[in-house]
Amino acid sequence: MKDKRFVYLDHAATAVLRAEAREAMLPYLGERFGNPSASYVSARQAQRAVEEARRTVAEVLGCRLSEVVFTSGGTESINAAIKGVAFAQQLAHLGNHVVTSAIEHHAVLHSSQYLERFGFDVTYLPVDACGLVDPAAVAEAVGPRTVLVSIMLANNEVGTIQPMAEIAQAVKARARTLGRRVPLHTDAVQAPCSLDLNVDRLGVDLLSLSAHKFGGPKGAGVLYLRRATPFLSQQSGGGQERQRRAGTENVAGIVGTAVALRLAAAERETYVRHCGRLRDRLVDGIRSAIPGADLSGHPQSRLANNAHITFEGVEADALVAALDAADIAASACTSAVWEPSHVLVAMGVPLARAIGSLRLTVGPENTDEEIDHTLSVLRVVIDRLRAGPSASLRTGAAPAASTS
Ligand code: PLP
């Protein structure tokens, strides 16, 4: 058993930076500091590193080198994808309607709301109780003014995986009958450790990634942009990334992104096996020992590392704070000013249950002992919280504080 007591179960928020990625990045934070747009030795080294990283990313995505755009992270990729495709087509008078789902990350939802201020109509599709989008409903929502469909590959809160290939087929068939091309974007930020990212098998035209979710550095990401997709760059400046993303490249970040993505793809099966087993141990342990605990999301079509549980009679913020006091990092999917998660609301989870939702996301470095330790802490903490604040004072435990 490890002697450390800190247990990190929030890998959906950020993963540990991989040692291989850090090592690969170091020269570009040191002697190979040149600007890739210049033409002396350190600049050429940096340029070669960026192009090598592009080759690695293209191999994982199964795409052309020219279709890989390096960005500052998932949020930037998503903003660029949604606004870039929508505005390009609005300018060309091709339409002003976007289709997305009600359970998307705020990067997608807020980008969509931004478009509404510029005259776009947005359809926010509902999901079922497991968080699944219906491919037929996506196709039905596509009309003669639709310029973009954006559906996430896997949900960051409940872990539900969407049937992306089916969605893509349905959208393409519908677009054909309308005699137009409707680009499909997917927010794949939570997917790289668990799911195949081949863009042709997924059937997507745009795909967004964030490096720190798969063992790369923060502040680095990827936008896949299929050739000939209408796109208006959202960032003005130099001609970097073939005029699609102006600004001097984050060379070290790009190098770290590629190394981490290559490893995530190569180790996907091991990751799914290890994390899936630990996640099941956690969920089974909670279900057998804690009454009034429900798993949210899809029972099978879910990310291998995601356990999203709602606990009856407990407030999520208090639960997360109590776990933190026990050196266990987990996440409450509520906002800082308390509001139930829009994902749980869309799935129809009753408010009384949504209040007590806890996301535990395991990672490669977690162990069985950590899971068992977490289970025994959870049992005590839930009992205490259900008994109320006076009970925690009676037992001498610190009252749980709000995380907001
Ligand atoms: N999309 C999803 C599904 C996410 O989980 C996140 C981050 O939590 C993002 C987008 C935004 O990524 P970043 O914060 O790295 O820009």
Boltz pocket constraint, residues with backbone or C-beta under 6 A from the ligand:
constraints:
  - pocket:
      binder: B
      contacts: [[A, 12], [A, 13], [A, 72], [A, 73], [A, 74], [A, 75], [A, 76], [A, 78], [A, 105], [A, 107], [A, 152], [A, 154], [A, 155], [A, 156], [A, 187], [A, 189], [A, 190], [A, 210], [A, 212]]
      max_distance: 6.0
